[in-house]
């Protein structure tokens, strides 16, 4: 191989590595910024919860109202679906450890001692 071809290939490889590293650094910086924003939002919610608790209000109710406002703003056209009443798969008396109320399948240990043959 010619030396100038090898040098050009190595320079191109180094440039590609540098580009990839810069892109990775940018992604890491965006991720850190997003994490900072999420931490700040959590901190604000905790402060709001603490203040409402000091005033004697129900802080859980306030959080639910805040979440509902955010959801209604995000999806105003969404229609909630009603769930059909589902019956349980097994009866209330089912206990797999007791051996009662189960199906027809039951496991029993084999006989002890040497096998009968002979």
C-alpha angles and dihedrals in degrees: 000000000000116000095228091055091052092048092049091049092050092048091050090049091050091049091050091050091050091050092050092048092051090050091050091049091051091050090049091051091051090049092050091050092050091049090051090052092049091049090050091051091050090049091051091050091050091050091049090048092050093048093049090047090052089052089053096248125136103264094190090057090051092051091050091050091049091049092047091051090051092048094046090050092049098045111021095153096050114115116210113236119226115232117227117239106263123201118223118264094234134028121265092253095061114125117164092200097055096052091227127113093019130118129277093278114096128163120221126184119248125251118283124238134041120332115268108245132118 
